[in-house]
Amino acid sequence: MNNNGLLLCQDCLPKISTHHSVQCTNCLAVVNFIEAEPNETPIIYYAEKCSHCNGTVEDEKHIVARYYPEAFI
């Protein structure tokens, strides 16, 4: 478990600092990682639903970044 409360395997844990995460908005499962550029700060993108929540793999590809005035999440 990392600082964000995510339960990740040993292969995925190092990706948190070098990749953007894609999470399901319904169950908060991490469904994918997108490699970040060296000068980018990794952020979390959200998919409406994942294949575990009766969605499809195509649903997991439609991602949205959440923007708040004080943070880009």
PQR file with spaces between the fields and no chain letter, atoms N, CA, C, O and H, PARSE charges and radii, in Angstrom:
ATOM       1  N    MET     1       0.855   -1.174    0.000 -0.4000 1.5000
ATOM       2  CA   MET     1       0.000    0.000    0.000 -0.0000 2.0000
ATOM       3  C    MET     1       0.902    1.239    0.000  0.5500 1.7000
ATOM       4  O    MET     1       1.869    1.314    0.757 -0.5500 1.4000
ATOM       5  N    ASN     2       0.571    2.204   -0.857 -0.4000 1.5000
ATOM       6  CA   ASN     2       1.388    3.411   -0.908 -0.0000 2.0000
ATOM       7  C    ASN     2       0.726    4.545   -0.137  0.5500 1.7000
ATOM       8  O    ASN     2      -0.300    4.334    0.510 -0.5500 1.4000
ATOM       9  H    ASN     2      -0.216    2.142   -1.472  0.4000 1.0000
ATOM      10  N    ASN     3       1.295    5.737   -0.197 -0.4000 1.5000
ATOM      11  CA   ASN     3       0.783    6.883    0.565 -0.0000 2.0000
ATOM      12  C    ASN     3      -0.618    7.310    0.162  0.5500 1.7000
ATOM      13  O    ASN     3      -1.334    7.905    0.967 -0.5500 1.4000
ATOM      14  H    ASN     3       2.128    5.908   -0.723  0.4000 1.0000
ATOM      15  N    ASN     4      -1.024    7.015   -1.079 -0.4000 1.5000
ATOM      16  CA   ASN     4      -2.353    7.385   -1.545 -0.0000 2.0000
ATOM      17  C    ASN     4      -3.415    6.357   -1.165  0.5500 1.7000
ATOM      18  O    ASN     4      -4.584    6.516   -1.518 -0.5500 1.4000
ATOM      19  H    ASN     4      -0.442    6.532   -1.732  0.4000 1.0000
ATOM      20  N    GLY     5      -3.025    5.320   -0.460 -0.4000 1.5000
ATOM      21  CA   GLY     5      -3.973    4.290   -0.062 -0.0000 2.0000
ATOM      22  C    GLY     5      -4.240    3.272   -1.154  0.5500 1.7000
ATOM      23  O    GLY     5      -5.210    2.518   -1.074 -0.5500 1.4000
ATOM      24  H    GLY     5      -2.076    5.191   -0.173  0.4000 1.0000
ATOM      25  N    LEU     6      -3.384    3.239   -2.182 -0.4000 1.5000
ATOM      26  CA   LEU     6      -3.563    2.293   -3.270 -0.0000 2.0000
ATOM      27  C    LEU     6      -2.837    0.997   -2.954  0.5500 1.7000
ATOM      28  O    LEU     6      -1.718    1.010   -2.441 -0.5500 1.4000
ATOM      29  H    LEU     6      -2.596    3.852   -2.247  0.4000 1.0000
ATOM      30  N    LEU     7      -3.469   -0.099   -3.256 -0.4000 1.5000
ATOM      31  CA   LEU     7      -2.861   -1.412   -3.071 -0.0000 2.0000
ATOM      32  C    LEU     7      -2.279   -1.830   -4.411  0.5500 1.7000
ATOM      33  O    LEU     7      -3.023   -2.111   -5.351 -0.5500 1.4000
ATOM      34  H    LEU     7      -4.379   -0.109   -3.672  0.4000 1.0000
ATOM      35  N    LEU     8      -0.942   -1.873   -4.509 -0.4000 1.5000
ATOM      36  CA   LEU     8      -0.275   -2.160   -5.766 -0.0000 2.0000
ATOM      37  C    LEU     8       0.733   -3.286   -5.601  0.5500 1.7000
ATOM      38  O    LEU     8       1.298   -3.478   -4.524 -0.5500 1.4000
ATOM      39  H    LEU     8      -0.338   -1.645   -3.746  0.4000 1.0000
ATOM      40  N    CYS     9       0.954   -4.030   -6.689 -0.4000 1.5000
ATOM      41  CA   CYS     9       1.948   -5.104   -6.658 -0.0000 2.0000
ATOM      42  C    CYS     9       3.354   -4.507   -6.750  0.5500 1.7000
ATOM      43  O    CYS     9       3.517   -3.308   -6.978 -0.5500 1.4000
ATOM      44  H    CYS     9       0.495   -3.873   -7.564  0.4000 1.0000
ATOM      45  N    GLN    10       4.350   -5.347   -6.573 -0.4000 1.5000
ATOM      46  CA   GLN    10       5.743   -4.889   -6.603 -0.0000 2.0000
ATOM      47  C    GLN    10       6.156   -4.363   -7.972  0.5500 1.7000
ATOM      48  O    GLN    10       7.050   -3.520   -8.050 -0.5500 1.4000
ATOM      49  H    GLN    10       4.218   -6.321   -6.389  0.4000 1.0000
ATOM      50  N    ASP    11       5.534   -4.833   -9.055 -0.4000 1.5000
ATOM      51  CA   ASP    11       5.850   -4.333  -10.395 -0.0000 2.0000
ATOM      52  C    ASP    11       5.265   -2.950  -10.639  0.5500 1.7000
ATOM      53  O    ASP    11       5.873   -2.129  -11.326 -0.5500 1.4000
ATOM      54  H    ASP    11       4.808   -5.518   -8.992  0.4000 1.0000
ATOM      55  N    CYS    12       4.089   -2.689  -10.080 -0.4000 1.5000
ATOM      56  CA   CYS    12       3.397   -1.418  -10.321 -0.0000 2.0000
ATOM      57  C    CYS    12       3.797   -0.309   -9.351  0.5500 1.7000
ATOM      58  O    CYS    12       3.716    0.869   -9.700 -0.5500 1.4000
ATOM      59  H    CYS    12       3.596   -3.356   -9.522  0.4000 1.0000
ATOM      60  N    LEU    13       4.214   -0.655   -8.175 -0.4000 1.5000
ATOM      61  CA   LEU    13       4.548    0.344   -7.160 -0.0000 2.0000
ATOM      62  C    LEU    13       5.570    1.374   -7.627  0.5500 1.7000
ATOM      63  O    LEU    13       5.369    2.561   -7.370 -0.5500 1.4000
ATOM      64  H    LEU    13       4.279   -1.611   -7.892  0.4000 1.0000
ATOM      65  N    PRO    14       6.664    0.987   -8.304 -0.5600 1.5000
ATOM      66  CA   PRO    14       7.636    1.999   -8.758  0.2800 2.0000
ATOM      67  C    PRO    14       7.088    2.932   -9.841  0.5500 1.7000
ATOM      68  O    PRO    14       7.611    4.030  -10.026 -0.5500 1.4000
ATOM      69  N    LYS    15       6.045    2.511  -10.554 -0.4000 1.5000
ATOM      70  CA   LYS    15       5.479    3.326  -11.631 -0.0000 2.0000
ATOM      71  C    LYS    15       4.770    4.576  -11.117  0.5500 1.7000
ATOM      72  O    LYS    15       4.576    5.526  -11.875 -0.5500 1.4000
ATOM      73  H    LYS    15       5.620    1.618  -10.403  0.4000 1.0000
ATOM      74  N    ILE    16       4.382    4.592   -9.850 -0.4000 1.5000
ATOM      75  CA   ILE    16       3.672    5.740   -9.288 -0.0000 2.0000
ATOM      76  C    ILE    16       4.477    7.031   -9.440  0.5500 1.7000
ATOM      77  O    ILE    16       3.893    8.098   -9.631 -0.5500 1.4000
ATOM      78  H    ILE    16       4.539    3.820   -9.234  0.4000 1.0000
ATOM      79  N    SER    17       5.786    6.955   -9.361 -0.4000 1.5000
ATOM      80  CA   SER    17       6.607    8.169   -9.438 -0.0000 2.0000
ATOM      81  C    SER    17       7.019    8.531  -10.865  0.5500 1.7000
ATOM      82  O    SER    17       7.526    9.630  -11.090 -0.5500 1.4000
ATOM      83  H    SER    17       6.261    6.088   -9.207  0.4000 1.0000
ATOM      84  N    THR    18       6.816    7.633  -11.834 -0.4000 1.5000
ATOM      85  CA   THR    18       7.253    7.901  -13.209 -0.0000 2.0000
ATOM      86  C    THR    18       6.127    7.855  -14.235  0.5500 1.7000
ATOM      87  O    THR    18       6.346    8.189  -15.399 -0.5500 1.4000
ATOM      88  H    THR    18       6.405    6.740  -11.650  0.4000 1.0000
ATOM      89  N    HIS    19       4.938    7.452  -13.833 -0.4000 1.5000
ATOM      90  CA   HIS    19       3.812    7.307  -14.753 -0.0000 2.0000
ATOM      91  C    HIS    19       2.564    7.997  -14.198  0.5500 1.7000
ATOM      92  O    HIS    19       2.409    8.149  -12.986 -0.5500 1.4000
ATOM      93  H    HIS    19       4.759    7.180  -12.887  0.4000 1.0000
ATOM      94  N    HIS    20       1.681    8.410  -15.108 -0.4000 1.5000
ATOM      95  CA   HIS    20       0.352    8.868  -14.707 -0.0000 2.0000
ATOM      96  C    HIS    20      -0.474    7.617  -14.412  0.5500 1.7000
ATOM      97  O    HIS    20      -0.291    6.594  -15.073 -0.5500 1.4000
ATOM      98  H    HIS    20       1.807    8.286  -16.093  0.4000 1.0000
ATOM      99  N    SER    21      -1.363    7.676  -13.449 -0.4000 1.5000
ATOM     100  CA   SER    21      -2.234    6.552  -13.106 -0.0000 2.0000
ATOM     101  C    SER    21      -3.610    6.763  -13.714  0.5500 1.7000
ATOM     102  O    SER    21      -4.081    7.895  -13.826 -0.5500 1.4000
ATOM     103  H    SER    21      -1.512    8.507  -12.912  0.4000 1.0000
ATOM     104  N    VAL    22      -4.251    5.676  -14.104 -0.4000 1.5000
ATOM     105  CA   VAL    22      -5.637    5.710  -14.564 -0.0000 2.0000
ATOM     106  C    VAL    22      -6.433    4.876  -13.579  0.5500 1.7000
ATOM     107  O    VAL    22      -6.175    3.685  -13.405 -0.5500 1.4000
ATOM     108  H    VAL    22      -3.869    4.756  -14.013  0.4000 1.0000
ATOM     109  N    GLN    23      -7.421    5.522  -12.925 -0.4000 1.5000
ATOM     110  CA   GLN    23      -8.237    4.836  -11.929 -0.0000 2.0000
ATOM     111  C    GLN    23      -9.696    4.830  -12.353  0.5500 1.7000
ATOM     112  O    GLN    23     -10.154    5.731  -13.056 -0.5500 1.4000
ATOM     113  H    GLN    23      -7.630    6.490  -13.067  0.4000 1.0000
ATOM     114  N    CYS    24     -10.416    3.814  -11.924 -0.4000 1.5000
ATOM     115  CA   CYS    24     -11.860    3.720  -12.133 -0.0000 2.0000
ATOM     116  C    CYS    24     -12.549    4.633  -11.118  0.5500 1.7000
ATOM     117  O    CYS    24     -12.233    4.577   -9.929 -0.5500 1.4000
ATOM     118  H    CYS    24     -10.044    3.082  -11.353  0.4000 1.0000
ATOM     119  N    THR    25     -13.484    5.472  -11.569 -0.4000 1.5000
ATOM     120  CA   THR    25     -14.190    6.353  -10.636 -0.0000 2.0000
ATOM     121  C    THR    25     -15.149    5.569   -9.746  0.5500 1.7000
ATOM     122  O    THR    25     -15.506    6.029   -8.661 -0.5500 1.4000
ATOM     123  H    THR    25     -13.741    5.517  -12.534  0.4000 1.0000
ATOM     124  N    ASN    26     -15.562    4.405  -10.192 -0.4000 1.5000
ATOM     125  CA   ASN    26     -16.522    3.621   -9.436 -0.0000 2.0000
ATOM     126  C    ASN    26     -15.869    2.839   -8.295  0.5500 1.7000
ATOM     127  O    ASN    26     -16.303    2.941   -7.147 -0.5500 1.4000
ATOM     128  H    ASN    26     -15.273    4.032  -11.073  0.4000 1.0000
ATOM     129  N    CYS    27     -14.832    2.060   -8.603 -0.4000 1.5000
ATOM     130  CA   CYS    27     -14.218    1.212   -7.570 -0.0000 2.0000
ATOM     131  C    CYS    27     -12.810    1.678   -7.172  0.5500 1.7000
ATOM     132  O    CYS    27     -12.211    1.109   -6.258 -0.5500 1.4000
ATOM     133  H    CYS    27     -14.480    1.976   -9.535  0.4000 1.0000
ATOM     134  N    LEU    28     -12.278    2.702   -7.843 -0.4000 1.5000
ATOM     135  CA   LEU    28     -10.957    3.286   -7.582 -0.0000 2.0000
ATOM     136  C    LEU    28      -9.797    2.331   -7.866  0.5500 1.7000
ATOM     137  O    LEU    28      -8.683    2.559   -7.394 -0.5500 1.4000
ATOM     138  H    LEU    28     -12.764    3.164   -8.584  0.4000 1.0000
ATOM     139  N    ALA    29     -10.045    1.269   -8.627 -0.4000 1.5000
ATOM     140  CA   ALA    29      -8.971    0.359   -9.019 -0.0000 2.0000
ATOM     141  C    ALA    29      -8.062    1.057  -10.020  0.5500 1.7000
ATOM     142  O    ALA    29      -8.542    1.804  -10.873 -0.5500 1.4000
ATOM     143  H    ALA    29     -10.950    1.083   -9.010  0.4000 1.0000
ATOM     144  N    VAL    30      -6.771    0.827   -9.930 -0.4000 1.5000
ATOM     145  CA   VAL    30      -5.832    1.340  -10.913 -0.0000 2.0000
ATOM     146  C    VAL    30      -5.907    0.395  -12.105  0.5500 1.7000
ATOM     147  O    VAL    30      -5.605   -0.792  -11.985 -0.5500 1.4000
ATOM     148  H    VAL    30      -6.381    0.220   -9.237  0.4000 1.0000
ATOM     149  N    VAL    31      -6.315    0.930  -13.264 -0.4000 1.5000
ATOM     150  CA   VAL    31      -6.511    0.082  -14.439 -0.0000 2.0000
ATOM     151  C    VAL    31      -5.414    0.240  -15.481  0.5500 1.7000
ATOM     152  O    VAL    31      -5.303   -0.584  -16.389 -0.5500 1.4000
ATOM     153  H    VAL    31      -6.561    1.894  -13.361  0.4000 1.0000
ATOM     154  N    ASN    32      -4.599    1.290  -15.364 -0.4000 1.5000
ATOM     155  CA   ASN    32      -3.556    1.494  -16.351 -0.0000 2.0000
ATOM     156  C    ASN    32      -2.554    2.526  -15.851  0.5500 1.7000
ATOM     157  O    ASN    32      -2.814    3.265  -14.902 -0.5500 1.4000
ATOM     158  H    ASN    32      -4.689    1.960  -14.626  0.4000 1.0000
ATOM     159  N    PHE    33      -1.405    2.554  -16.515 -0.4000 1.5000
ATOM     160  CA   PHE    33      -0.392    3.574  -16.284 -0.0000 2.0000
ATOM     161  C    PHE    33      -0.019    4.171  -17.627  0.5500 1.7000
ATOM     162  O    PHE    33       0.072    3.455  -18.624 -0.5500 1.4000
ATOM     163  H    PHE    33      -1.194    1.954  -17.286  0.4000 1.0000
ATOM     164  N    ILE    34       0.197    5.479  -17.660 -0.4000 1.5000
ATOM     165  CA   ILE    34       0.633    6.181  -18.863 -0.0000 2.0000
ATOM     166  C    ILE    34       1.968    6.824  -18.532  0.5500 1.7000
ATOM     167  O    ILE    34       2.082    7.571  -17.561 -0.5500 1.4000
ATOM     168  H    ILE    34       0.123    6.061  -16.851  0.4000 1.0000
ATOM     169  N    GLU    35       2.974    6.532  -19.338 -0.4000 1.5000
ATOM     170  CA   GLU    35       4.310    7.046  -19.053 -0.0000 2.0000
ATOM     171  C    GLU    35       4.319    8.577  -19.108  0.5500 1.7000
ATOM     172  O    GLU    35       3.817    9.176  -20.059 -0.5500 1.4000
ATOM     173  H    GLU    35       2.881    5.925  -20.127  0.4000 1.0000
ATOM     174  N    ALA    36       4.887    9.189  -18.090 -0.4000 1.5000
ATOM     175  CA   ALA    36       4.990   10.653  -18.020 -0.0000 2.0000
ATOM     176  C    ALA    36       6.333   11.090  -18.590  0.5500 1.7000
ATOM     177  O    ALA    36       7.322   10.360  -18.520 -0.5500 1.4000
ATOM     178  H    ALA    36       5.295    8.702  -17.318  0.4000 1.0000
ATOM     179  N    GLU    37       6.350   12.283  -19.150 -0.4000 1.5000
ATOM     180  CA   GLU    37       7.607   12.862  -19.625 -0.0000 2.0000
ATOM     181  C    GLU    37       8.493   13.158  -18.413  0.5500 1.7000
ATOM     182  O    GLU    37       7.970   13.335  -17.313 -0.5500 1.4000
ATOM     183  H    GLU    37       5.547   12.876  -19.207  0.4000 1.0000
ATOM     184  N    PRO    38       9.804   13.217  -18.580 -0.5600 1.5000
ATOM     185  CA   PRO    38      10.692   13.459  -17.435  0.2800 2.0000
ATOM     186  C    PRO    38      10.396   14.754  -16.682  0.5500 1.7000
ATOM     187  O    PRO    38      10.634   14.821  -15.476 -0.5500 1.4000
ATOM     188  N    ASN    39       9.884   15.782  -17.358 -0.4000 1.5000
ATOM     189  CA   ASN    39       9.598   17.054  -16.690 -0.0000 2.0000
ATOM     190  C    ASN    39       8.160   17.150  -16.179  0.5500 1.7000
ATOM     191  O    ASN    39       7.785   18.183  -15.624 -0.5500 1.4000
ATOM     192  H    ASN    39       9.691   15.728  -18.337  0.4000 1.0000
ATOM     193  N    GLU    40       7.349   16.111  -16.348 -0.4000 1.5000
ATOM     194  CA   GLU    40       5.960   16.116  -15.898 -0.0000 2.0000
ATOM     195  C    GLU    40       5.841   15.561  -14.480  0.5500 1.7000
ATOM     196  O    GLU    40       6.603   14.683  -14.074 -0.5500 1.4000
ATOM     197  H    GLU    40       7.654   15.272  -16.799  0.4000 1.0000
ATOM     198  N    THR    41       4.876   16.086  -13.744 -0.4000 1.5000
ATOM     199  CA   THR    41       4.520   15.522  -12.448 -0.0000 2.0000
ATOM     200  C    THR    41       3.394   14.516  -12.685  0.5500 1.7000
ATOM     201  O    THR    41       2.371   14.870  -13.271 -0.5500 1.4000
ATOM     202  H    THR    41       4.257   16.799  -14.074  0.4000 1.0000
ATOM     203  N    PRO    42       3.560   13.279  -12.245 -0.5600 1.5000
ATOM     204  CA   PRO    42       2.505   12.280  -12.457  0.2800 2.0000
ATOM     205  C    PRO    42       1.185   12.700  -11.796  0.5500 1.7000
ATOM     206  O    PRO    42       1.165   13.162  -10.655 -0.5500 1.4000
ATOM     207  N    ILE    43       0.097   12.530  -12.533 -0.4000 1.5000
ATOM     208  CA   ILE    43      -1.237   12.849  -12.028 -0.0000 2.0000
ATOM     209  C    ILE    43      -2.134   11.625  -12.183  0.5500 1.7000
ATOM     210  O    ILE    43      -1.733   10.620  -12.769 -0.5500 1.4000
ATOM     211  H    ILE    43       0.113   12.154  -13.460  0.4000 1.0000
ATOM     212  N    ILE    44      -3.333   11.720  -11.661 -0.4000 1.5000
ATOM     213  CA   ILE    44      -4.295   10.625  -11.754 -0.0000 2.0000
ATOM     214  C    ILE    44      -5.372   11.004  -12.757  0.5500 1.7000
ATOM     215  O    ILE    44      -5.977   12.072  -12.662 -0.5500 1.4000
ATOM     216  H    ILE    44      -3.658   12.537  -11.186  0.4000 1.0000
ATOM     217  N    TYR    45      -5.605   10.121  -13.717 -0.4000 1.5000
ATOM     218  CA   TYR    45      -6.708   10.257  -14.662 -0.0000 2.0000
ATOM     219  C    TYR    45      -7.787    9.276  -14.224  0.5500 1.7000
ATOM     220  O    TYR    45      -7.499    8.271  -13.575 -0.5500 1.4000
ATOM     221  H    TYR    45      -5.113    9.254  -13.795  0.4000 1.0000
ATOM     222  N    TYR    46      -9.013    9.572  -14.578 -0.4000 1.5000
ATOM     223  CA   TYR    46     -10.126    8.712  -14.180 -0.0000 2.0000
ATOM     224  C    TYR    46     -10.882    8.189  -15.387  0.5500 1.7000
ATOM     225  O    TYR    46     -11.099    8.914  -16.357 -0.5500 1.4000
ATOM     226  H    TYR    46      -9.247   10.389  -15.106  0.4000 1.0000
ATOM     227  N    ALA    47     -11.281    6.930  -15.322 -0.4000 1.5000
ATOM     228  CA   ALA    47     -12.163    6.311  -16.306 -0.0000 2.0000
ATOM     229  C    ALA    47     -13.515    6.134  -15.627  0.5500 1.7000
ATOM     230  O    ALA    47     -13.579    5.870  -14.426 -0.5500 1.4000
ATOM     231  H    ALA    47     -11.104    6.341  -14.533  0.4000 1.0000
ATOM     232  N    GLU    48     -14.600    6.277  -16.395 -0.4000 1.5000
ATOM     233  CA   GLU    48     -15.949    6.173  -15.817 -0.0000 2.0000
ATOM     234  C    GLU    48     -16.177    4.839  -15.126  0.5500 1.7000
ATOM     235  O    GLU    48     -16.678    4.799  -14.003 -0.5500 1.4000
ATOM     236  H    GLU    48     -14.548    6.491  -17.371  0.4000 1.0000
ATOM     237  N    LYS    49     -15.813    3.751  -15.787 -0.4000 1.5000
ATOM     238  CA   LYS    49     -15.896    2.431  -15.160 -0.0000 2.0000
ATOM     239  C    LYS    49     -14.892    1.506  -15.805  0.5500 1.7000
ATOM     240  O    LYS    49     -14.454    1.725  -16.934 -0.5500 1.4000
ATOM     241  H    LYS    49     -15.406    3.784  -16.700  0.4000 1.0000
ATOM     242  N    CYS    50     -14.537    0.478  -15.078 -0.4000 1.5000
ATOM     243  CA   CYS    50     -13.538   -0.474  -15.570 -0.0000 2.0000
ATOM     244  C    CYS    50     -14.207   -1.812  -15.865  0.5500 1.7000
ATOM     245  O    CYS    50     -15.406   -1.984  -15.648 -0.5500 1.4000
ATOM     246  H    CYS    50     -14.893    0.300  -14.160  0.4000 1.0000
ATOM     247  N    SER    51     -13.424   -2.743  -16.355 -0.4000 1.5000
ATOM     248  CA   SER    51     -13.971   -4.057  -16.690 -0.0000 2.0000
ATOM     249  C    SER    51     -14.456   -4.812  -15.452  0.5500 1.7000
ATOM     250  O    SER    51     -15.260   -5.737  -15.575 -0.5500 1.4000
ATOM     251  H    SER    51     -12.450   -2.604  -16.532  0.4000 1.0000
ATOM     252  N    HIS    52     -13.982   -4.436  -14.266 -0.4000 1.5000
ATOM     253  CA   HIS    52     -14.449   -5.063  -13.022 -0.0000 2.0000
ATOM     254  C    HIS    52     -15.820   -4.530  -12.610  0.5500 1.7000
ATOM     255  O    HIS    52     -16.526   -5.174  -11.834 -0.5500 1.4000
ATOM     256  H    HIS    52     -13.329   -3.685  -14.167  0.4000 1.0000
ATOM     257  N    CYS    53     -16.201   -3.355  -13.124 -0.4000 1.5000
ATOM     258  CA   CYS    53     -17.479   -2.714  -12.763 -0.0000 2.0000
ATOM     259  C    CYS    53     -18.477   -2.811  -13.912  0.5500 1.7000
ATOM     260  O    CYS    53     -19.248   -1.880  -14.146 -0.5500 1.4000
ATOM     261  H    CYS    53     -15.628   -2.831  -13.754  0.4000 1.0000
ATOM     262  N    ASN    54     -18.466   -3.924  -14.625 -0.4000 1.5000
ATOM     263  CA   ASN    54     -19.351   -4.163  -15.763 -0.0000 2.0000
ATOM     264  C    ASN    54     -19.105   -3.211  -16.922  0.5500 1.7000
ATOM     265  O    ASN    54     -19.980   -3.013  -17.765 -0.5500 1.4000
ATOM     266  H    ASN    54     -17.840   -4.680  -14.436  0.4000 1.0000
ATOM     267  N    GLY    55     -17.925   -2.624  -16.966 -0.4000 1.5000
ATOM     268  CA   GLY    55     -17.525   -1.812  -18.104 -0.0000 2.0000
ATOM     269  C    GLY    55     -16.735   -2.678  -19.078  0.5500 1.7000
ATOM     270  O    GLY    55     -16.649   -3.896  -18.921 -0.5500 1.4000
ATOM     271  H    GLY    55     -17.214   -2.785  -16.281  0.4000 1.0000
ATOM     272  N    THR    56     -16.170   -2.036  -20.072 -0.4000 1.5000
ATOM     273  CA   THR    56     -15.361   -2.745  -21.054 -0.0000 2.0000
ATOM     274  C    THR    56     -13.963   -2.147  -21.069  0.5500 1.7000
ATOM     275  O    THR    56     -13.700   -1.131  -20.426 -0.5500 1.4000
ATOM     276  H    THR    56     -16.240   -1.047  -20.200  0.4000 1.0000
ATOM     277  N    VAL    57     -13.082   -2.784  -21.804 -0.4000 1.5000
ATOM     278  CA   VAL    57     -11.732   -2.257  -21.960 -0.0000 2.0000
ATOM     279  C    VAL    57     -11.804   -0.907  -22.665  0.5500 1.7000
ATOM     280  O    VAL    57     -10.989   -0.024  -22.396 -0.5500 1.4000
ATOM     281  H    VAL    57     -13.295   -3.609  -22.327  0.4000 1.0000
ATOM     282  N    GLU    58     -12.768   -0.740  -23.561 -0.4000 1.5000
ATOM     283  CA   GLU    58     -12.949    0.554  -24.237 -0.0000 2.0000
ATOM     284  C    GLU    58     -13.334    1.645  -23.244  0.5500 1.7000
ATOM     285  O    GLU    58     -12.894    2.786  -23.387 -0.5500 1.4000
ATOM     286  H    GLU    58     -13.430   -1.457  -23.779  0.4000 1.0000
ATOM     287  N    ASP    59     -14.146    1.318  -22.239 -0.4000 1.5000
ATOM     288  CA   ASP    59     -14.504    2.291  -21.200 -0.0000 2.0000
ATOM     289  C    ASP    59     -13.273    2.769  -20.451  0.5500 1.7000
ATOM     290  O    ASP    59     -13.203    3.925  -20.034 -0.5500 1.4000
ATOM     291  H    ASP    59     -14.503    0.391  -22.123  0.4000 1.0000
ATOM     292  N    GLU    60     -12.308    1.886  -20.282 -0.4000 1.5000
ATOM     293  CA   GLU    60     -11.087    2.228  -19.553 -0.0000 2.0000
ATOM     294  C    GLU    60     -10.207    3.189  -20.347  0.5500 1.7000
ATOM     295  O    GLU    60      -9.361    3.869  -19.767 -0.5500 1.4000
ATOM     296  H    GLU    60     -12.365    0.946  -20.621  0.4000 1.0000
ATOM     297  N    LYS    61     -10.394    3.255  -21.665 -0.4000 1.5000
ATOM     298  CA   LYS    61      -9.585    4.133  -22.514 -0.0000 2.0000
ATOM     299  C    LYS    61     -10.117    5.559  -22.546  0.5500 1.7000
ATOM     300  O    LYS    61      -9.388    6.470  -22.938 -0.5500 1.4000
ATOM     301  H    LYS    61     -11.081    2.702  -22.137  0.4000 1.0000
ATOM     302  N    HIS    62     -11.355    5.779  -22.150 -0.4000 1.5000
ATOM     303  CA   HIS    62     -11.936    7.121  -22.122 -0.0000 2.0000
ATOM     304  C    HIS    62     -11.634    7.730  -20.767  0.5500 1.7000
ATOM     305  O    HIS    62     -12.367    7.521  -19.801 -0.5500 1.4000
ATOM     306  H    HIS    62     -11.948    5.039  -21.832  0.4000 1.0000
ATOM     307  N    ILE    63     -10.544    8.489  -20.706 -0.4000 1.5000
ATOM     308  CA   ILE    63     -10.085    9.011  -19.423 -0.0000 2.0000
ATOM     309  C    ILE    63     -10.313   10.511  -19.332  0.5500 1.7000
ATOM     310  O    ILE    63     -10.350   11.213  -20.342 -0.5500 1.4000
ATOM     311  H    ILE    63      -9.949    8.659  -21.491  0.4000 1.0000
ATOM     312  N    VAL    64     -10.465   10.984  -18.107 -0.4000 1.5000
ATOM     313  CA   VAL    64     -10.700   12.391  -17.822 -0.0000 2.0000
ATOM     314  C    VAL    64      -9.803   12.797  -16.667  0.5500 1.7000
ATOM     315  O    VAL    64      -9.685   12.082  -15.672 -0.5500 1.4000
ATOM     316  H    VAL    64     -10.435   10.413  -17.286  0.4000 1.0000
ATOM     317  N    ALA    65      -9.175   13.950  -16.811 -0.4000 1.5000
ATOM     318  CA   ALA    65      -8.406   14.502  -15.690 -0.0000 2.0000
ATOM     319  C    ALA    65      -9.342   15.381  -14.891  0.5500 1.7000
ATOM     320  O    ALA    65     -10.173   16.084  -15.467 -0.5500 1.4000
ATOM     321  H    ALA    65      -9.271   14.531  -17.619  0.4000 1.0000
ATOM     322  N    ARG    66      -9.227   15.356  -13.604 -0.4000 1.5000
ATOM     323  CA   ARG    66     -10.055   16.196  -12.736 -0.0000 2.0000
ATOM     324  C    ARG    66      -9.275   17.445  -12.377  0.5500 1.7000
ATOM     325  O    ARG    66      -8.154   17.352  -11.876 -0.5500 1.4000
ATOM     326  H    ARG    66      -8.553   14.785  -13.135  0.4000 1.0000
ATOM     327  N    TYR    67      -9.850   18.612  -12.627 -0.4000 1.5000
ATOM     328  CA   TYR    67      -9.150   19.874  -12.333 -0.0000 2.0000
ATOM     329  C    TYR    67      -9.881   20.610  -11.202  0.5500 1.7000
ATOM     330  O    TYR    67     -11.097   20.799  -11.241 -0.5500 1.4000
ATOM     331  H    TYR    67     -10.761   18.687  -13.034  0.4000 1.0000
ATOM     332  N    TYR    68      -9.129   21.001  -10.235 -0.4000 1.5000
ATOM     333  CA   TYR    68      -9.625   21.849   -9.159 -0.0000 2.0000
ATOM     334  C    TYR    68      -8.731   23.084   -9.136  0.5500 1.7000
ATOM     335  O    TYR    68      -7.550   22.975   -9.466 -0.5500 1.4000
ATOM     336  H    TYR    68      -8.141   20.848  -10.204  0.4000 1.0000
ATOM     337  N    PRO    69      -9.242   24.246   -8.761 -0.5600 1.5000
ATOM     338  CA   PRO    69      -8.427   25.480   -8.805  0.2800 2.0000
ATOM     339  C    PRO    69      -7.084   25.361   -8.091  0.5500 1.7000
ATOM     340  O    PRO    69      -6.105   25.974   -8.518 -0.5500 1.4000
ATOM     341  N    GLU    70      -7.024   24.593   -7.026 -0.4000 1.5000
ATOM     342  CA   GLU    70      -5.765   24.497   -6.285 -0.0000 2.0000
ATOM     343  C    GLU    70      -4.921   23.289   -6.677  0.5500 1.7000
ATOM     344  O    GLU    70      -3.769   23.178   -6.259 -0.5500 1.4000
ATOM     345  H    GLU    70      -7.820   24.096   -6.679  0.4000 1.0000
ATOM     346  N    ALA    71      -5.489   22.379   -7.483 -0.4000 1.5000
ATOM     347  CA   ALA    71      -4.734   21.178   -7.846 -0.0000 2.0000
ATOM     348  C    ALA    71      -5.282   20.582   -9.137  0.5500 1.7000
ATOM     349  O    ALA    71      -6.471   20.694   -9.438 -0.5500 1.4000
ATOM     350  H    ALA    71      -6.425   22.470   -7.822  0.4000 1.0000
ATOM     351  N    PHE    72      -4.410   19.961   -9.874 -0.4000 1.5000
ATOM     352  CA   PHE    72      -4.809   19.212  -11.062 -0.0000 2.0000
ATOM     353  C    PHE    72      -4.688   17.750  -10.717  0.5500 1.7000
ATOM     354  O    PHE    72      -3.581   17.219  -10.635 -0.5500 1.4000
ATOM     355  H    PHE    72      -3.445   19.870   -9.629  0.4000 1.0000
ATOM     356  N    ILE    73      -5.816   17.087  -10.513 -0.4000 1.5000
ATOM     357  CA   ILE    73      -5.807   15.709  -10.035 -0.0000 2.0000
ATOM     358  C    ILE    73      -6.319   14.790  -11.132  0.5500 1.7000
ATOM     359  O    ILE    73      -6.394   13.577  -10.936 -0.5500 1.4000
ATOM     360  H    ILE    73      -6.716   17.518  -10.580  0.4000 1.0000
